[in-house]
Amino acid sequence: MKLKDTNRIAQFEKAIRKKYGDLTVKNPKSLWDDEKEKEYLEQLKQFNDKTDSDNEMIECNGVLVPKKLIMKDSSRTCPVCNVYSFKASDDFYMNKFECCYKCYMQYVESREERWATGWRPNEEL
């Protein structure tokens, strides 16, 4: 390395130190000690334990599925007609009226008060 290059590097370090402080040009290894190493290893262990529990697999209808993908409060089956729906339009009606869009149109529309009181159609749809 040439002397000119080292002088230029020193100028950069000096400018960085002036603008951002002494800590920015300090070697990170000089700030590390055994106590920080133990703390870091403990944090790493806790993180790994947490991620291992997140990757837990659960059997669902004969298929292993990651536990974090299962939403317990979400039901995509309409309790009125027992049809499973993938449609996004049914999400609103399932949350608000506890039925799919088709059942909403057939049984609930213009009868919201009756539906809210607990009325449901007979089993013979």
C-alpha distance (Angstrom), angle and dihedral (degrees) to the residues before:
residue distance angle dihedral
M1 . . .
K2 3.73 . .
L3 3.77 124.2 .
K4 3.80 89.7 -121.5
D5 3.82 90.5 58.0
T6 3.80 93.7 51.5
N7 3.79 90.7 50.0
R8 3.82 90.0 52.0
I9 3.83 91.1 49.2
A10 3.81 89.8 49.7
Q11 3.81 89.6 51.4
F12 3.81 90.6 52.4
E13 3.80 92.1 48.7
K14 3.78 91.2 48.5
A15 3.82 91.9 50.6
I16 3.80 92.0 47.2
R17 3.82 91.5 48.1
K18 3.80 90.6 50.0
K19 3.84 93.5 49.4
Y20 3.84 101.8 37.6
G21 3.81 106.1 19.2
D22 3.82 138.5 -105.8
L23 3.81 95.1 -67.7
T24 3.82 92.7 66.6
V25 3.79 94.8 64.5
K26 3.79 96.9 37.8
N27 3.80 118.6 108.1
P28 3.83 107.5 -106.8
K29 3.80 90.8 -141.5
S30 3.80 90.4 64.5
L31 3.84 89.9 62.9
W32 3.83 94.3 49.8
D33 3.81 121.6 95.7
D34 3.81 138.8 164.7
E35 3.81 93.0 -89.9
K36 3.81 92.2 55.3
E37 3.80 89.8 46.0
K38 3.84 91.3 55.4
E39 3.82 91.1 46.8
Y40 3.81 91.3 49.6
L41 3.81 92.8 49.0
E42 3.84 90.5 49.9
Q43 3.81 91.2 50.8
L44 3.80 90.2 48.0
K45 3.82 90.7 51.2
Q46 3.82 91.9 49.7
F47 3.80 90.7 48.8
N48 3.80 92.4 50.6
D49 3.81 91.7 48.3
K50 3.79 89.7 51.8
T51 3.80 94.4 48.8
D52 3.81 91.0 47.0
S53 3.81 90.6 56.0
D54 3.82 90.2 47.8
N55 3.81 90.2 56.0
E56 3.79 93.0 54.8
M57 3.82 111.5 135.4
I58 3.81 124.1 -138.4
E59 3.78 126.6 -166.2
C60 3.79 110.5 -120.2
N61 3.81 117.4 178.2
G62 3.81 91.7 -23.5
V63 3.82 94.9 -48.1
L64 3.82 127.4 102.3
V65 3.80 109.6 -124.4
P66 3.83 128.2 178.6
K67 3.80 109.5 -102.5
K68 3.81 93.1 -128.9
L69 3.83 91.0 61.1
I70 3.79 94.2 57.6
M71 3.77 112.9 91.6
K72 3.78 108.0 -162.3
D73 3.80 97.7 -167.5
S74 3.80 95.1 50.2
S75 3.79 117.6 89.6
R76 3.78 119.4 179.1
T77 3.81 94.8 -174.5
C78 3.78 115.9 95.7
P79 3.84 109.0 -126.1
V80 3.83 90.7 -149.9
C81 3.81 102.5 51.6
N82 3.86 99.1 12.7
V83 3.81 92.6 -130.3
Y84 3.81 119.0 146.3
S85 3.80 111.1 -133.0
F86 3.79 133.2 -161.3
K87 3.83 93.2 -179.5
A88 3.77 117.7 119.4
S89 3.82 90.3 -147.0
D90 3.82 89.3 65.2
D91 3.82 92.3 58.8
F92 3.80 93.1 74.9
Y93 3.79 94.0 48.0
M94 3.82 92.7 44.4
N95 3.81 90.8 53.8
K96 3.79 97.4 43.0
F97 3.82 105.0 31.1
E98 3.84 102.9 15.7
C99 3.80 92.9 -123.1
C100 3.80 139.0 86.7
Y101 3.81 124.2 -95.7
K102 3.81 92.5 -100.2
C103 3.82 92.1 54.3
Y104 3.79 90.2 44.1
M105 3.79 91.1 56.1
Q106 3.80 92.7 44.8
Y107 3.83 102.2 40.9
V108 3.80 112.9 10.1
E109 3.80 109.1 38.5
S110 3.82 110.1 105.4
R111 3.85 88.5 1.9
E112 3.80 99.1 74.3
E113 3.82 94.3 130.0
R114 3.79 92.3 53.1
W115 3.81 90.6 46.5
A116 3.82 91.3 49.1
T117 3.82 90.9 54.5
G118 3.80 89.6 60.3
W119 3.82 105.1 -94.5
R120 3.80 114.8 149.9
P121 3.82 129.7 175.2
N122 3.80 121.3 -97.7
E123 3.79 120.8 -89.0
E124 3.84 91.5 -106.7
L125 3.79 98.8 81.9
